[in-house]
Amino acid sequence: MRDLNYQLKQLCKRNRDGSYSTQANRARILNQIANQLQEMGYRRMTTRSLKPKHVDALVKRWLSEGMAAGTIKNRMNCLRWWAAKVDRRNVIARSNEFYGIPDRQFVSQHSKAVVVGNDALTSVKDEHVRMTLELQRAFGLRREEAIKFIPAYADQGDHIRLKASWTKGGKTRMVPVLTQEQRAVLNRAHRLVGSGSLIPPQKTYIQQLRTYERHTTQAGLSKLHGLRHAYAQSRYQALTGWACPAAGGPVANSLSIEQRKQDHQARLTISRELGHAREQISAVYLGR
């Protein structure tokens, strides 16, 4: 292993900020960055070798590759984390605008909803992974939230509550139980794990995450974050009575004043249920 890759790996091990998935993504991105710096001719670097020229070169490469603005910003967050941990914050400009990184596009131009039918579910061999997918589908949960799900704690009858340690951003969240299908999913989860979680007792979260990835891949399932999109779009239809723009429904400009009020309230509700603080994020799932 190259020196920089190794040192970044150790830096991540010593500084376990954020959830397990955040830590894993950060370590993966920093390893990619170290490889790219090596490819661009910056050799024999250490974690304290980071300079403005390295940041400039990386951003120029990412922009030339046509990388999405959101992806670049995630990588910049990792670079800033690295710089902060080695007391070199001034190496990176505070604003992404300094580097010409465009604003993230929050409006979805097409539906990213993914439907996993019962036939597809039965092709997943691991029962805990199957139940994780059912929870994602029924409640719009993130993968980590569904893997860590403890039915005995979460099930509050008319809603589920998610622990801060399960969620992105570390905030507790409530999601309503509104349908018989959702209730049936929760009942199956209770029967499967009793007082435990969707992580089998003999496994860690990371081990179960790898099990999830392996079994969903073997079943031919991908882009499963799209289950959240499907949940959001279904909720929008239920709350407003019409399909969202991403699913072929009317765009904002064509709505009446009363419909716009309904649209705004529905987006606020869905944003909260998905664990987002801003109504603006709803456009990613619903369009505008």
C-alpha positions as CSV (number, residue, x, y, z in Angstrom):
1,M,0.0,0.0,0.0
2,R,1.3,3.5,-0.9
3,D,2.2,5.8,2.0
4,L,-0.6,8.3,1.5
5,N,-3.2,5.6,1.2
6,Y,-2.0,3.9,4.4
7,Q,-1.8,7.2,6.3
8,L,-5.3,8.3,5.2
9,K,-6.6,4.9,6.3
10,Q,-5.0,5.3,9.7
11,L,-6.4,8.9,9.9
12,C,-9.9,7.5,9.4
13,K,-9.4,4.8,12.0
14,R,-8.2,7.4,14.6
15,N,-11.1,9.8,13.9
16,R,-14.4,8.0,13.7
17,D,-16.7,11.0,13.1
18,G,-20.3,10.3,11.9
19,S,-22.2,7.1,11.3
20,Y,-20.7,3.8,10.2
21,S,-21.8,4.5,6.6
22,T,-20.4,8.0,6.7
23,Q,-17.0,6.7,8.0
24,A,-17.0,3.9,5.3
25,N,-17.8,6.4,2.5
26,R,-15.2,8.9,3.7
27,A,-12.5,6.2,3.8
28,R,-13.4,5.0,0.4
29,I,-13.4,8.5,-1.1
30,L,-10.1,9.4,0.5
31,N,-8.5,6.2,-0.9
32,Q,-9.8,7.1,-4.4
33,I,-8.3,10.6,-3.9
34,A,-4.9,9.2,-2.9
35,N,-4.9,7.0,-6.0
36,Q,-5.8,9.9,-8.3
37,L,-3.1,12.1,-6.8
38,Q,-0.6,9.2,-7.5
39,E,-1.9,8.9,-11.1
40,M,-1.4,12.7,-11.6
41,G,2.2,12.4,-10.6
42,Y,2.1,13.5,-7.0
43,R,4.2,10.8,-5.4
44,R,5.7,10.3,-2.0
45,M,2.9,12.4,-0.4
46,T,1.9,12.1,3.3
47,T,-1.2,13.4,5.0
48,R,0.5,16.6,5.8
49,S,1.7,17.2,2.2
50,L,-1.7,18.5,1.0
51,K,-1.3,21.8,-0.8
52,P,-3.6,24.1,-2.8
53,K,-2.1,22.8,-6.1
54,H,-3.3,19.3,-5.2
55,V,-6.8,20.5,-4.5
56,D,-6.8,22.5,-7.8
57,A,-5.6,19.5,-9.8
58,L,-8.2,17.2,-8.3
59,V,-11.1,19.6,-8.9
60,K,-10.0,20.3,-12.4
61,R,-9.9,16.5,-13.1
62,W,-13.4,16.0,-11.6
63,L,-14.9,18.8,-13.6
64,S,-13.3,17.6,-16.8
65,E,-14.8,14.1,-16.2
66,G,-18.3,15.6,-16.1
67,M,-18.8,14.5,-12.5
68,A,-22.1,15.5,-10.9
69,A,-21.9,18.7,-8.7
70,G,-23.2,16.7,-5.7
71,T,-20.5,14.1,-6.0
72,I,-17.7,16.7,-6.3
73,K,-19.1,18.5,-3.2
74,N,-19.0,15.2,-1.3
75,R,-15.4,14.8,-2.2
76,M,-14.6,18.3,-1.2
77,N,-16.1,17.6,2.2
78,C,-13.7,14.7,2.5
79,L,-10.8,16.8,1.5
80,R,-11.8,19.5,4.1
81,W,-12.1,16.8,6.7
82,W,-8.6,15.5,5.9
83,A,-7.2,19.1,6.0
84,A,-8.8,19.8,9.3
85,K,-7.5,16.6,10.9
86,V,-3.9,17.5,10.1
87,D,-4.3,21.2,10.9
88,R,-4.1,22.4,7.3
89,R,-7.6,24.0,6.9
90,N,-6.2,27.0,5.0
91,V,-5.1,24.7,2.1
92,I,-8.7,24.6,0.8
93,A,-10.9,27.6,0.1
94,R,-14.0,27.8,2.2
95,S,-16.3,28.2,-0.7
96,N,-16.8,25.7,-3.5
97,E,-17.5,28.6,-5.8
98,F,-13.8,29.5,-5.6
99,Y,-13.1,26.4,-7.7
100,G,-15.9,26.9,-10.2
101,I,-18.0,23.9,-8.8
102,P,-21.6,24.5,-10.0
103,D,-24.5,24.4,-7.6
104,R,-26.1,21.1,-7.1
105,Q,-29.2,20.4,-9.2
106,F,-32.0,19.6,-6.8
107,V,-34.8,19.3,-9.3
108,S,-35.1,15.7,-10.7
109,Q,-35.6,15.7,-14.4
110,H,-37.0,12.2,-14.4
111,S,-38.2,9.7,-11.9
112,K,-35.6,7.7,-10.0
113,A,-38.2,5.5,-8.3
114,V,-37.3,1.8,-8.0
115,V,-40.0,-0.8,-7.6
116,V,-39.0,-4.1,-6.0
117,G,-41.9,-6.5,-6.4
118,N,-42.6,-9.6,-4.3
119,D,-41.1,-11.9,-7.0
120,A,-37.9,-9.9,-6.8
121,L,-37.9,-10.1,-3.0
122,T,-38.2,-13.9,-3.0
123,S,-35.0,-14.1,-5.1
124,V,-33.1,-12.6,-2.2
125,K,-31.9,-15.6,-0.2
126,D,-31.1,-13.9,3.2
127,E,-34.2,-13.4,5.3
128,H,-32.8,-10.4,7.1
129,V,-31.9,-8.7,3.9
130,R,-35.4,-9.4,2.5
131,M,-36.9,-7.8,5.6
132,T,-34.5,-4.8,5.3
133,L,-35.8,-4.3,1.7
134,E,-39.4,-4.5,2.8
135,L,-38.8,-1.8,5.4
136,Q,-37.1,0.4,2.8
137,R,-40.0,-0.1,0.5
138,A,-42.8,0.4,3.0
139,F,-41.4,3.4,4.9
140,G,-38.9,5.1,2.6
141,L,-36.0,4.3,5.0
142,R,-32.3,4.7,4.1
143,R,-30.4,1.5,3.9
144,E,-28.6,2.0,7.2
145,E,-31.8,2.9,9.0
146,A,-33.5,-0.3,7.8
147,I,-30.5,-2.6,8.6
148,K,-30.3,-1.2,12.1
149,F,-34.0,-1.3,12.6
150,I,-35.3,-2.7,16.0
151,P,-39.0,-3.5,15.6
152,A,-39.6,-3.7,19.4
153,Y,-38.2,-0.2,19.8
154,A,-39.4,1.4,16.6
155,D,-43.0,0.2,16.4
156,Q,-45.2,2.7,18.2
157,G,-48.5,1.6,16.7
158,D,-49.5,4.5,14.6
159,H,-45.9,5.5,13.7
160,I,-42.4,4.2,13.8
161,R,-39.6,6.1,15.6
162,L,-36.0,5.9,14.4
163,K,-33.1,6.3,16.8
164,A,-30.6,9.1,16.2
165,S,-27.8,6.5,15.9
166,W,-29.6,4.9,12.9
167,T,-30.1,8.1,10.9
168,K,-28.1,10.4,8.7
169,G,-27.3,13.5,10.6
170,G,-28.0,11.8,13.9
171,K,-31.6,13.1,14.4
172,T,-34.5,11.0,15.6
173,R,-37.4,10.8,13.2
174,M,-41.0,9.6,13.1
175,V,-42.7,8.0,10.1
176,P,-46.5,7.3,10.2
177,V,-48.0,3.9,9.8
178,L,-50.9,4.5,7.5
179,T,-51.6,1.3,5.6
180,Q,-52.3,-2.3,6.3
181,E,-49.3,-3.2,4.1
182,Q,-47.0,-1.2,6.5
183,R,-48.5,-2.9,9.5
184,A,-48.0,-6.3,7.9
185,V,-44.3,-5.5,7.2
186,L,-43.8,-4.5,10.9
187,N,-45.6,-7.7,12.1
188,R,-43.2,-9.8,9.9
189,A,-40.2,-7.9,11.3
190,H,-41.4,-8.6,14.9
191,R,-41.7,-12.3,14.1
192,L,-38.3,-12.5,12.5
193,V,-36.1,-10.8,15.1
194,G,-38.2,-10.5,18.3
195,S,-36.5,-7.9,20.5
196,G,-33.4,-7.8,18.3
197,S,-32.5,-5.8,15.2
198,L,-32.3,-6.6,11.6
199,I,-28.5,-7.3,12.2
200,P,-28.2,-10.9,13.2
201,P,-26.6,-11.3,16.7
202,Q,-23.4,-12.7,15.5
203,K,-22.7,-9.9,13.0
204,T,-21.6,-6.3,13.2
205,Y,-23.3,-3.5,11.1
206,I,-20.5,-3.5,8.6
207,Q,-20.7,-7.3,8.2
208,Q,-24.5,-7.2,7.6
209,L,-24.0,-4.3,5.2
210,R,-21.7,-6.5,3.1
211,T,-24.3,-9.3,3.3
212,Y,-26.9,-6.9,2.1
213,E,-24.7,-5.8,-0.8
214,R,-23.9,-9.3,-1.8
215,H,-27.4,-10.7,-1.7
216,T,-29.0,-7.8,-3.5
217,T,-26.4,-7.9,-6.2
218,Q,-26.9,-11.7,-6.6
219,A,-30.6,-11.1,-7.0
220,G,-30.0,-8.5,-9.7
221,L,-31.2,-5.6,-7.6
222,S,-29.5,-2.2,-7.9
223,K,-30.1,1.6,-7.3
224,L,-32.1,0.7,-4.2
225,H,-32.0,4.3,-2.9
226,G,-34.8,4.5,-5.5
227,L,-37.1,2.8,-3.0
228,R,-37.1,6.2,-1.2
229,H,-38.1,7.9,-4.4
230,A,-41.0,5.5,-4.9
231,Y,-42.1,6.0,-1.3
232,A,-42.0,9.8,-1.7
233,Q,-43.9,9.7,-4.9
234,S,-46.6,7.4,-3.5
235,R,-47.0,9.7,-0.5
236,Y,-47.3,12.8,-2.7
237,Q,-50.1,11.2,-4.6
238,A,-51.9,10.2,-1.4
239,L,-51.5,13.7,0.1
240,T,-52.5,15.7,-2.9
241,G,-54.6,13.5,-5.1
242,W,-52.4,13.8,-8.2
243,A,-49.0,12.5,-9.3
244,C,-45.8,14.5,-8.7
245,P,-44.0,16.1,-11.7
246,A,-41.2,13.4,-11.7
247,A,-44.0,10.7,-12.1
248,G,-45.7,12.6,-15.0
249,G,-47.9,14.9,-12.9
250,P,-48.5,18.6,-13.3
251,V,-45.6,21.0,-12.9
252,A,-45.8,23.8,-10.3
253,N,-46.6,26.6,-12.9
254,S,-49.7,24.8,-13.9
255,L,-51.2,24.4,-10.4
256,S,-53.9,26.7,-9.0
257,I,-53.3,28.7,-5.9
258,E,-55.1,26.2,-3.7
259,Q,-53.2,23.3,-5.4
260,R,-49.9,25.1,-4.8
261,K,-50.7,25.3,-1.1
262,Q,-51.4,21.5,-1.1
263,D,-48.2,20.9,-3.0
264,H,-46.1,22.9,-0.5
265,Q,-47.6,21.2,2.5
266,A,-47.2,17.7,1.0
267,R,-43.5,18.5,0.2
268,L,-42.9,19.6,3.8
269,T,-44.5,16.5,5.2
270,I,-42.6,14.2,2.8
271,S,-39.3,16.0,3.6
272,R,-39.8,15.4,7.3
273,E,-40.7,11.7,6.8
274,L,-37.6,11.2,4.7
275,G,-35.4,12.9,7.3
276,H,-34.6,16.1,5.4
277,A,-34.8,19.6,7.0
278,R,-35.5,21.5,3.8
279,E,-38.5,21.4,1.6
280,Q,-36.2,22.1,-1.3
281,I,-34.8,18.6,-1.1
282,S,-38.2,17.2,-2.1
283,A,-37.6,18.2,-5.7
284,V,-34.9,15.5,-5.9
285,Y,-37.6,12.9,-5.3
286,L,-40.7,14.6,-6.7
287,G,-39.5,17.1,-9.4
288,R,-40.9,20.6,-9.5
